[in-house]
Amino acid sequence: ATNYGQGGQYDYYQPFGQVREKASGKALAALVLAIVSIFPGICFSFGAIALAIVAVILGKQELELISKGAAPKAGETFAKVGFYLGITGAVLNSLLGLAFCASSFLSRL
């Protein structure tokens, strides 16, 4: 016998006819771009900075839409993580780019 609602495999409740909200594409895009921008091995530093900036913009736009009720609240976490990881990616890749430029300049001296 199946133990519905007793800690078994089917231990969740979703009323009939209700559909769970899904995160918007903009929130998911912000998250994915921010994650990709963190890893400089995937793309060169300046390309990663561009990805990070786009992630910050998309994340901020989505958070504003969510606060106005124009976008699903389910994407709030994705948008926040994309926004903050985008900022982190932009800063880290800017420092990496500066270090690369400085090392190539110093090697010519």
Secondary structure in CASP SS format (residue, H / E / C, confidence):
PFRMAT SS
TARGET T0000
AUTHOR 0000-0000-0000
METHOD secondary structure of the structure
MODEL  1
A C 1.00
T C 1.00
N C 1.00
Y C 1.00
G C 1.00
Q C 1.00
G C 1.00
G C 1.00
Q C 1.00
Y C 1.00
D C 1.00
Y C 1.00
Y C 1.00
Q C 1.00
P C 1.00
F C 1.00
G C 1.00
Q C 1.00
V C 1.00
R C 1.00
E C 1.00
K C 1.00
A C 1.00
S C 1.00
G H 1.00
K H 1.00
A H 1.00
L H 1.00
A H 1.00
A H 1.00
L H 1.00
V H 1.00
L H 1.00
A H 1.00
I H 1.00
V H 1.00
S H 1.00
I H 1.00
F C 1.00
P C 1.00
G C 1.00
I C 1.00
C C 1.00
F C 1.00
S H 1.00
F H 1.00
G H 1.00
A H 1.00
I H 1.00
A H 1.00
L H 1.00
A H 1.00
I H 1.00
V H 1.00
A H 1.00
V H 1.00
I H 1.00
L H 1.00
G H 1.00
K H 1.00
Q H 1.00
E H 1.00
L H 1.00
E H 1.00
L H 1.00
I H 1.00
S H 1.00
K H 1.00
G C 1.00
A C 1.00
A C 1.00
P C 1.00
K H 1.00
A H 1.00
G H 1.00
E H 1.00
T H 1.00
F H 1.00
A H 1.00
K H 1.00
V H 1.00
G H 1.00
F H 1.00
Y H 1.00
L H 1.00
G H 1.00
I H 1.00
T H 1.00
G H 1.00
A H 1.00
V H 1.00
L H 1.00
N H 1.00
S H 1.00
L H 1.00
L H 1.00
G H 1.00
L H 1.00
A H 1.00
F H 1.00
C H 1.00
A H 1.00
S H 1.00
S H 1.00
F H 1.00
L H 1.00
S H 1.00
R C 1.00
L C 1.00
END
